[in-house]
Amino acid sequence: MLRIATESEGTPAEEQTAFAGLPALAALLPHAVSPRGLLVEWLSEGSGSGVVSLAARSVLQQLEQTAWAVIDPDGDFFPAMCGWSPSMSRPLVLRPGSAQDLFWTVEQCLRCPGLGLTWCRVERAPPLVLRRWKLAAETGGGTGFLFRPASARKQPTWADLRWLVTTQPGTAAGRRWRIETLYCRGGFSGAAVILEQHHATGAVRVVAELGSATGAPRTPQAARAGAGAVC
């Protein structure tokens, strides 16, 4: 179940809300969501879509404060992909040799309480494996990021959240993406936002905000993340 953080829990502020590095994403959700035990799918058109750097930015505070693991079966991950800086902890990079090894490795990393974030690109995974990953994330208490192709939206999921990241025509100032909430456990789907990352400064701002396809009312968080706001 998606765990909602409350002030009465006495949790440090930096641990209370997921995606704190990109408030515009947090604003698409109906509630402030805790990163603990959270399993998130990032669906995109491919490795060059920029989704990795966006995902890293959304959890920048976590990457500065906790250990994290990257499961990289193809050997194509390098820190610059996620905008690595000296303030971020270096990831533990694991390279399983088979699909079964990958499934087991992701589960063990998610289950480990010493890892705040588990990061993996995965094309396909059986529903039973996805279910085990969700249970492992709840046990370990960290966050799991699964990077999957856009075609995976037709497949069943046990993730708490599903984002669809679509590259938009850029401008001279920067590149743009449309991020849509395909699924949110216990909430609504269809809310979307367009973000632009400035080429020179790297700053990300909201270019346009779209309402929920289901007609759900805008949340207070979404109202505060209006057009032109800096993420």
FENGI-V929472 format. One record per residue. N is the residue number from 1. RES is the residue in one small letter. SS is DSSP state (h for helix, s for strand, l for the rest). PHI is phi as a letter, one per 30 degrees, with the letter a starting at -180 (* if undefined). PSI is psi in whole degrees, -180 to 180 (none if undefined). Layout:
n = <N	N>
res = <RES	RES>
ss = <SS	SS>
phi = <PHI	PHI>
psi = <PSI	PSI>
This chain:
n = <1	2	3	4	5	6	7	8	9	10	11	12	13	14	15	16	17	18	19	20	21	22	23	24	25	26	27	28	29	30	31	32	33	34	35	36	37	38	39	40	41	42	43	44	45	46	47	48	49	50	51	52	53	54	55	56	57	58	59	60	61	62	63	64	65	66	67	68	69	70	71	72	73	74	75	76	77	78	79	80	81	82	83	84	85	86	87	88	89	90	91	92	93	94	95	96	97	98	99	100	101	102	103	104	105	106	107	108	109	110	111	112	113	114	115	116	117	118	119	120	121	122	123	124	125	126	127	128	129	130	131	132	133	134	135	136	137	138	139	140	141	142	143	144	145	146	147	148	149	150	151	152	153	154	155	156	157	158	159	160	161	162	163	164	165	166	167	168	169	170	171	172	173	174	175	176	177	178	179	180	181	182	183	184	185	186	187	188	189	190	191	192	193	194	195	196	197	198	199	200	201	202	203	204	205	206	207	208	209	210	211	212	213	214	215	216	217	218	219	220	221	222	223	224	225	226	227	228	229	230	231>
res = <m	l	r	i	a	t	e	s	e	g	t	p	a	e	e	q	t	a	f	a	g	l	p	a	l	a	a	l	l	p	h	a	v	s	p	r	g	l	l	v	e	w	l	s	e	g	s	g	s	g	v	v	s	l	a	a	r	s	v	l	q	q	l	e	q	t	a	w	a	v	i	d	p	d	g	d	f	f	p	a	m	c	g	w	s	p	s	m	s	r	p	l	v	l	r	p	g	s	a	q	d	l	f	w	t	v	e	q	c	l	r	c	p	g	l	g	l	t	w	c	r	v	e	r	a	p	p	l	v	l	r	r	w	k	l	a	a	e	t	g	g	g	t	g	f	l	f	r	p	a	s	a	r	k	q	p	t	w	a	d	l	r	w	l	v	t	t	q	p	g	t	a	a	g	r	r	w	r	i	e	t	l	y	c	r	g	g	f	s	g	a	a	v	i	l	e	q	h	h	a	t	g	a	v	r	v	v	a	e	l	g	s	a	t	g	a	p	r	t	p	q	a	a	r	a	g	a	g	a	v	c>
ss = <l	l	l	s	l	l	h	h	h	l	l	l	h	h	h	h	l	l	l	l	l	l	h	h	h	h	l	l	l	l	l	l	s	l	l	l	l	s	s	s	s	s	s	s	l	l	h	h	h	l	h	h	h	h	h	h	h	h	l	h	h	h	h	h	h	l	l	s	s	s	s	l	l	l	l	l	l	l	h	h	h	h	l	l	l	l	l	l	l	l	l	s	s	s	l	l	l	l	h	h	h	h	h	h	h	h	h	h	h	h	h	l	l	l	l	l	s	s	s	s	s	l	l	l	l	l	h	h	h	h	h	h	h	h	h	h	h	h	h	h	l	l	s	s	s	s	s	s	s	h	h	h	h	h	l	l	l	l	l	l	s	s	s	s	s	s	s	s	l	l	l	l	l	s	s	s	s	s	s	s	s	s	s	s	l	l	l	l	l	l	l	s	s	s	s	s	s	s	l	l	l	l	l	s	s	s	s	s	s	s	l	l	l	l	l	l	l	l	l	h	h	h	h	h	l	l	l	l	l	s	l>
phi = <*	d	c	c	d	b	d	d	d	i	d	e	e	d	c	d	b	d	i	d	d	b	e	d	d	e	d	d	c	d	b	d	c	d	d	d	i	c	c	b	c	c	c	a	d	l	d	c	d	i	d	d	d	d	d	d	d	d	b	e	d	d	d	d	c	b	d	b	b	c	c	b	d	c	i	c	d	b	e	d	e	c	i	e	b	e	d	c	d	d	d	d	c	c	b	d	c	b	d	d	d	d	e	d	d	d	d	d	d	d	d	d	d	d	c	d	b	c	b	a	c	b	d	b	a	d	e	d	d	d	d	d	d	d	d	d	d	d	d	d	i	c	c	c	c	c	c	b	d	e	d	d	d	d	c	d	b	c	d	d	b	b	c	c	c	c	d	c	e	d	b	d	d	a	c	b	b	c	c	c	d	d	a	b	d	i	b	c	b	j	d	b	b	c	c	b	c	d	d	d	c	i	d	c	b	d	c	a	b	c	d	d	d	d	i	d	d	d	d	e	d	d	d	d	c	d	e	j	d	c	d>
psi = <143	125	127	127	143	155	-29	-16	-18	24	139	147	-37	-14	-4	-33	129	157	32	-25	-20	82	-28	-32	-46	-33	-19	-14	149	-17	164	119	132	142	-11	123	20	133	122	134	129	110	134	177	-17	180	-22	12	-15	4	-32	-46	-35	-45	-42	-41	-36	-22	32	-42	-40	-42	-18	-18	-8	160	147	157	141	119	115	74	-26	-6	28	11	138	148	-33	-23	-33	19	37	139	164	-22	-16	143	146	138	153	112	123	139	83	151	-9	168	-42	-39	-39	-47	-44	-41	-45	-44	-44	-38	-43	-33	-17	120	-13	-7	121	-21	133	133	125	139	124	129	-55	148	134	150	-37	-39	-44	-39	-43	-37	-40	-44	-37	-41	-41	-36	-46	-29	8	-165	139	126	120	120	118	158	155	-29	-18	-11	-20	-8	152	156	153	8	154	-33	146	119	142	117	118	127	134	160	127	-180	-180	-25	-37	-180	157	152	151	124	121	140	104	-33	138	117	126	10	-145	169	170	-18	143	162	150	126	149	132	122	132	-44	-44	-22	-3	143	131	159	124	-44	152	133	145	170	138	-21	-2	15	146	152	139	162	-36	-41	-37	-32	-16	50	176	137	-8	147	132	none>
